[in-house]
Amino acid sequence: MKEIWRDIKGYEGLYRISNKGRLYRKNFGVIKLQKDKDGYAIYRLSIRHVEKTVKIHRIVAEHFLGVSRLLVNHKDGIKNNNWVSNLEWVTSKQNSEHARLMGFTRRGEQVSNSKLTEKEVRQLRAEYSCGDVLQRQLALKFGVSRNHISRIILRQRWAHI
């Protein structure tokens, strides 16, 4: 793919973005990009001592796919592949579904604030299915709310088990 450069809106003559996700700054050349806490390429654009942090994939999408209020999705799931051919506008729901299909979403014990283990979930479902125990009793036993127990039983939580 031939590299195409465009002035960044609002920073014309100072910064340019390419369809390959590279950033050019006047008098400095192509800039080495930083990464944010989530691994996305970012840069602080500056004009008249006012800085603005931008995500490179969003700038590429806006300048080569058109402006949108939707989310930018990396088709291949690689956060630093900011080629325009790898980017697309998607809804929040589409973005979540793509992340799920790519295996990026955490479930069960992988979730940092998980209150139960997979073993405990299986155990509480087994106890409840016998019909001898109430959700309230399970909540006390496992140290979670009755509402949490209800959602596990209805498979609104831990549905993958």
Secondary structure, 3 states (H helix, E strand, C coil): CCCCEEECCCCCCCEEEECCCCEEECCCEECCCEECCCCCEEEEEEECCEEEEEEHHHHHHHHHCCCCCCEEEECCCCCCCCCHHHEEEECHHHHHHHHHHHCCCCCHHHCCCCCCCHHHHHHHHHHHHCCCCCHHHHHHHHCCCHHHHHHHHCCCCCCCC
